[in-house]
Amino acid sequence: MAKFPPFVEELGKRDKEFYDAVTKVIEIATKPGAVDEKTKVFICLALDAYIGSERGVMVLANRARELGATEEELKEVLRIPYYVAGSRPLITANNAFPKKE
């Protein structure tokens, strides 16, 4: 999975030393291991959706499809960022109402 995003490639033009460090981390994080490549792409997809990276979501969804992901799998993966981020306002809003025992 170690094809580097365009913003990382841009870094390589400015700061080769830091680029080498960043790409090493990417390679370590994405190399084959206990977690398969499609699952790693799903994790990155959910994280990019969480941070609002529209381009990242498009690229990663397409990569997941190349790895055999179905539209149903993508839908399920993309529910996770909402569950994590979207539920925070619901949880906090409950504090507006006193708990009745």
C-alpha positions as CSV (number, residue, x, y, z in Angstrom):
1,M,0.0,0.0,0.0
2,A,3.0,2.3,0.1
3,K,2.1,4.6,-2.8
4,F,2.6,8.0,-1.3
5,P,0.0,10.7,-1.3
6,P,0.7,13.8,-3.4
7,F,1.3,16.0,-0.3
8,V,4.0,13.6,0.8
9,E,5.6,13.7,-2.7
10,E,5.6,17.5,-2.5
11,L,7.4,17.2,0.8
12,G,10.2,15.3,-0.9
13,K,10.8,18.2,-3.2
14,R,11.5,20.5,-0.2
15,D,12.9,18.4,2.6
16,K,14.4,15.1,1.5
17,E,15.5,14.2,5.0
18,F,12.0,14.6,6.5
19,Y,10.5,13.0,3.4
20,D,12.6,9.9,4.0
21,A,11.4,9.7,7.6
22,V,7.8,10.2,6.7
23,T,7.8,7.6,3.9
24,K,9.5,5.1,6.3
25,V,6.7,5.5,8.7
26,I,4.1,5.1,5.9
27,E,5.9,1.9,4.7
28,I,6.0,0.4,8.2
29,A,2.3,1.2,8.8
30,T,1.1,-0.1,5.5
31,K,3.4,-3.2,4.9
32,P,1.8,-6.6,5.0
33,G,1.4,-8.0,8.4
34,A,-1.3,-9.3,10.8
35,V,-3.8,-6.8,9.3
36,D,-4.6,-7.3,5.6
37,E,-4.2,-4.5,3.0
38,K,-7.9,-4.0,2.5
39,T,-8.5,-3.6,6.2
40,K,-5.7,-1.1,6.4
41,V,-7.2,0.9,3.5
42,F,-10.6,0.8,5.3
43,I,-9.0,2.2,8.5
44,C,-7.3,5.0,6.5
45,L,-10.6,5.7,4.7
46,A,-12.5,6.0,8.0
47,L,-9.8,8.3,9.4
48,D,-9.8,10.5,6.2
49,A,-13.6,10.8,6.4
50,Y,-13.2,11.7,10.1
51,I,-10.8,14.6,9.3
52,G,-12.7,15.7,6.3
53,S,-10.2,14.8,3.6
54,E,-12.4,14.7,0.5
55,R,-9.6,13.7,-1.9
56,G,-8.3,11.1,0.5
57,V,-11.8,9.5,0.8
58,M,-12.1,9.4,-3.0
59,V,-8.7,7.9,-3.5
60,L,-9.0,5.4,-0.7
61,A,-12.5,4.3,-1.6
62,N,-11.2,3.6,-5.1
63,R,-8.2,1.7,-3.8
64,A,-10.5,-0.4,-1.6
65,R,-12.6,-1.2,-4.6
66,E,-9.5,-2.3,-6.5
67,L,-8.8,-4.6,-3.5
68,G,-12.3,-6.1,-3.9
69,A,-14.3,-4.0,-1.4
70,T,-18.0,-4.0,-2.1
71,E,-20.2,-0.9,-1.9
72,E,-21.8,-2.4,1.2
73,E,-18.5,-2.7,2.9
74,L,-17.7,0.9,2.1
75,K,-21.0,2.0,3.5
76,E,-20.3,0.2,6.7
77,V,-16.8,1.5,7.0
78,L,-18.0,5.1,6.5
79,R,-20.6,4.8,9.3
80,I,-17.8,4.4,11.8
81,P,-16.5,8.0,11.6
82,Y,-20.0,9.3,12.2
83,Y,-20.4,7.0,15.1
84,V,-17.1,8.2,16.7
85,A,-17.4,11.9,15.8
86,G,-21.1,12.3,15.4
87,S,-22.1,10.8,18.7
88,R,-20.0,13.3,20.8
89,P,-22.6,16.1,20.4
90,L,-25.4,13.7,21.3
91,I,-23.5,12.5,24.4
92,T,-22.7,16.1,25.4
93,A,-26.3,17.3,24.8
94,N,-27.5,14.8,27.4
95,N,-25.9,17.0,30.0
96,A,-28.6,19.6,29.4
97,F,-31.1,17.4,31.1
98,P,-30.9,16.3,34.8
99,K,-30.7,12.6,35.3
100,K,-33.8,11.2,37.0
101,E,-33.2,8.4,39.4
